[in-house]
Amino acid sequence: MATQPCVKVLGGGVVGLTTALVLRQSRYAVTVLAKDLPGQAGNAQFASPSAGAHWRSWADAADVRLQRFEELTLARLFELARKHPECGIVPTRSFDYWEEIPQGGARVWFDKLVPEFRTLAPEELVPNTKMGVTYKKIAINVPVYLQWVYQQCIDAGVKVVRLDSYYSDVNGAFTHEPQHPTADIVVNCTGLGARTLGGVEDLDVYSVRGQWMLVRAPSVKDSINVTTKPGPVAMMTTIIPRGDGTVFLGGSKESSSYDATVNKATSDIIWERCTSVCPELVADYNAWNTQADKTEPFVLAEGAGLRPGRVGGPRVDMEPQDQDRYLIHNYGHAGYGYQTSWSCAWEVLAMVQGLLPAKE
C-alpha cells in the first residue's frame, strides 16, 4: 500500500458523512467525493435531506443484525442530544400503532431498550389499529443535523471534493487526479446509486419512494406512527416534530418507484391520515387559517424522496480490488439511514483498521 494511506468515501449523505467523520476521528486521512452535499438544491436520489429521520425500529423480531445496528446508533444519538443540543437531535415521546399484529407477535424486540416503554391498553389505541406502544426516543431536525455532521467533518479535517457528475465506475474513485490523491481504500456510500455504479451494479438495490409534507404546527410535541397492512403501496402515517415548530408528515412507501414528482392525491391522503390521529394538527391549522395576515404558509414544503432499499438489508462488507486496493460497501439503508448511520460507520472503521494503520 501507499506510504501515506488515504481513505476515500464516495457519497455525501448521512451514511457517507458519518462514515467519514468516524474514520477521521480515528486519525485516518479521509476525502469525501460527492456530487450531492448538504445545503445544495434538492435531488430526489439524494435522499438524506428529505428524510423524516427519527428512531423507529424497522427490524423484525428475527433480524438481529438490523437490531444491533439500530440499538448502537440509538445510544449514540441520545449521547449527542445530551452533549450537543445544537445538533438538531430532539428527544421526544413516540406513540406507535399497528393496523395488524406484527409477524413476530405483539411484543416488540426493543421493549427493554428504550426508556419509558409501555404497551398501550385497547382503549388507548387510535381507530382501526390492533396494537400500540409508547416510549421515549429521538427525532431529528434533518436540515440542522445533516449540516452539523457535515461541519463536524470539515472541522475534523475531512477533505471534501464536490464532483461535477457521478462516477460511472467505482474505479474512478481510486485513481489519482489533481484534486485528490490515489486511494488505498474506497468506501462506497452511494445509496441508490449503487444499482448503476460500474464495478458494483447491485441489482438488489431498488428505490422506495416516500412522499412527505412539512407543516408549521407548534402544538405537536409527540411523534406518532401508524404501520399499515402490508401492500405494494403502503400509506404509513408518520408525524415527527422537529423541535422548532415544524412537523414532518408522511407518507408513502412505494417500492421500485422512481417518480419524484409530488402527487396531490397522495398529499391529501397524508393530511387525512395524520389529522385523524393528531388533533393538535387540526387545531394549529385552524389557528393559522383564521389569521388575517398569513405571513407564511401552513404547508412549508412538499416533496418525494427515493430511499435506497436493498433486498436482504444494508450491504456493509469488503471486497479486494486489483493492485492491493480495497472496496468497502456501506449502502442500502432504505428509510433507516439516520438510525443506523453510526453503527454501520463503526463497522467500516473496524474493516479499515484491519487493513492499514492510521496516520496523520
N, C-alpha and C positions, 0 to 999 in steps of 0.2 A: 504493500500500500504506500501511498504518498507519505513523505516525511511530515507534512502538515495536513493531517486528515481534515476533510470538510464533509459535513452532512448537509444535504440539500433536502428541503421539504417542498414538495410540489403540491400547491393548493393553499389558499388564504382564507378558508372558512374557519369555523370554530375548532374543528378537529385539527386542521393543519397548523393554526396559530398556537393552540395549546401544546401540540407536539413539539413545535419549535421552541416554545418557552421552556418546557420541561428539559429538553436537550441542552439548551443554553444555560439553564440554571445548574446543570451538571457539568458545566465548563467545556462543552463542545463548541467548536466554531460552526455556526448554523447560518444558512442562507435560505430564505423563503422565496420561491419562484411562483408567481401567481398573476393571472390576468385580472382576477376579481379580488378586491380587498375591501375591508370596512370603510364606509364613508363615501363610496362612489355610487353611481347610478345603479339602480336595481337590475338584476338579471335573474330570471326565474330558475335557471340551472344553478345559480349561486344561492343555495337555499338558506344559508345561515342568517342573513339579515331579515328574512321574512318569517322566521320561526316564531312559534308561540313561546317555547322554552320555559319549561318547568320540570320538576322531578315528579314523574308519574310512571310507575313501572310498566314497561312493555313486555317484561319477561313472564312466561307462563311458569307453572309450578315445576316443570321438568327442566327448564332451561337454566341450569346452574351457571353456565358461562356468562350469559347476559345478566343474571342476578348479581354476579360478582362485579361485573363492570358497573352496574347501577349503584351497588352498595358503596364501593370505594369512591366513586365520584360524588355521591351524596355527602359523604363525610367531608370531602374537600370543599364542596360548595357551602356547607354550613360553616366551615372554618373561615372561608373567605368572607362570608357575610358578617362574621364577628370581627375579623381583623381589618377588613376593607369595606366599610359600609358604603363607600363611594363607588364601588364596582358595579352596582346595579343588581345585586342579588337581594331578593326581598323575601324574608321569612313570612309564611302565610299559612292559613288553615285550609285544608282541602276537604271537599265532600265529593267522593267518587261513587257513582251508581252504575249498575249493570242492568240492561234490559233482559238479559238471560244470565243464569248462573254460569260462571266461567267453567271451562272444561275440567280444570283441576279441582273443582269443588268450591264451596262457599268460603273457605279460609284462604286468604291471600298469603303469599310467601313472605312478605315484608312486614307482617304484623308486629314482630319483635324488633324491627329495625328502626322504624320511625317513631318520633315522640308523640305521646298523647293519642295513640291509636285506639279506636273504638269501633265496633261493629254497630251499625245503626239499627234501631228497632223498626219493625214493619211500619209503624205509624210515622216514622221519620223519613220514609222513602218518598221520592218525588213520583208523580204518576207514571205508570207503565214501566216501572222498574221492579226487579225482584231481589236486589241485594244492594247494600251500600255500606261504606266505611268512611270514617273521618280521621284525620291525623294532621300533624304539623309537618310542613315541607318547605321548599323554597320555590319561588317563581323568579324569573329573570327578566329584567328590562333589557331586551336584546340590543337596542342601539347603544345603550350605556355600557353593557358588559362586553360586547364584541369590541368596541373601541378601547375599553380598558385593557383587555387581553392583548390587543394589538400594540398599545402603548407600552405595556409591560415588556413585550418582545423588543421594541425599539430601545427602551431604557436598559435592557439587559445586554444589548449589543448584537441582537439578531440583525443580519443584513437582509433587507427586503428588496427584491428586484421585481418591478411590475412589468409583466410581459405584454407585448402588443397583441399577441394572439396565443391561443392554446398550443401546446406542443402536439404535433401529430404522432410522435413516437416518444416513449419514455426515455429512450436512449439519448435524446436531445438534452435531457436534464443532467446527464453525466458529463457531457463533453465540455471542453474548455471554450469559453467565449470571453471577449474583452471585459465584460461587466462582472464576471464572477468566475471563480476557479473551478478546475476539474474536481469532481466529487468522487469519493470512495463509496459513499452510501447515499442513495436517494430514498426518501420516504414518500410514498405515493398516497397523498390525501386528496385525491381529485374527485371524490364523491361520485356523482352521476357520470362524470367524465371518464371513469374507469371502464365504462362499457365500450367506448370507442377509442380510447388511447392505445396507439400502436405499442406492441410489446406486452400489453395487458389484455385488452379486449375481452373483459369479463362479461359474458352474456348472462350471467346470473344477476347482474345489476339491472335494475329497472326503475322507472320513475313512479313515485307515489304523489300524485297531485293533491295539494292541500289549499283550499281557498279560505280566506280569512277576512276579518274586519278589525279595525282599531277604532274604538269609540272613546269619547270623553265621559266617564261615569265615575266620579269620585266617591260615590256612596258604596261601590262594590269593593269589599275588602277580602272576601273569601274566593278561593279557586273552586270551581265546580266542573265536574266531568261526568258525562254520561256515555257509556260504551254501548253502542247499538248492537243489534243482532248481526251476525256475520253476513257479508254480501259483497259483491264486486264493487259497489259504490256505497261506502258507509258514511252516513252523515253523523259524525260524532259531535256531541255538544261539549264545547271547551270554553271555559271562561277563566281568564288569567289576569288578575290585576297586577299592574306593573309598579305600583307604589308611588306613582306621580300623578294619579288621577285618570290615567288612560288604562283601558282594559282591552285585552286581545280576545276576540271572539272567533271561534272556529266551530266546526269546519268540515271539510270533506276529506275523504281518504280514498282516492281513485287510483287503482293500480294500473300501470302501463299507460297512463295518460300524459301526453306532452303538451297539452293545451294550457298556455299560461295566461289566457285572457280571463277577465272576470265575468262570470255568468250571473246576471241579475237574479234569476230564479234561485240559484244557489245561495246568493246573499240573503234573499227573503227567507229561505229555509233556515239559514244560520240564525238570523234575527228571531224568527219564530221559536226555534228550539231553545235558544238562550234565554229569551224573556219568559218562557214557560216555566223555567226553574229558578229564575233570579228576579224577583220583583223589584230589587234595587235598580236594575237596568231600566225598567219601565218608569220608575219614579224620576230617575235622572233625565231620561228622555223627555218626560212631560215637563220637568222644570226648565229644560233647555227650550222646549217648544213654545213655552209661554213667555219667554223673554222677548221684549220688543226689539231690542238691539242684539242680534246674534253675531257677536264679534268673531266667532269661529264655528265651523260646522260641528255637528254632533258626531258624525262619522268622519274621522280624521284621515283614514286611508283604507283602501281595499286592495287585495292582491291575491295572487295564486303562486305558490312556490312548488318546485318539483323536488321532492325529497329523494335522496339516493337509497332506495330499497335494495335489498340483496337476498336472494334465495339462500337460506342457511344462516343468515345473520351477517354481522360485520366481518370483513376479512382483515385480520391482524396477524400477519405472518411474514416470513422472509424467504427470498429465493436468490441464490447466487447468480451473478451475471458473468459475462466474459471479462477477462483482464483483471481478475481479483476485485471485482466490484459486486456490491450487494444492493438488491432492491427490497425494501421493506414496505408492506402494504398496510394501510390503515384507512379503510373506506367501507361504505355500505351500511351506514348507521341509520338509515331511514329517518324516522321522526324523533330519534332519541340521541342525536349527536351531542347536544349540550350535556345530557345527563350521563353520558359515557365518555366524555372527552378526556377527562383527566386519567381515568383508569387505563384507557387504551394508549394514551401517551406514555404512561409508565411502562406498559408492555413493550412499546417501541424502544424506550430507553434501555430496558434490560437486554434487548437484542443488540442494540448498538454497543453497549458496554461489553458484550461478549465478543465483539469483533475488533474494537480498537480502543485504546486508552484515550481519555480526554486530554486535550491540550489547549492552552490559551492561544 
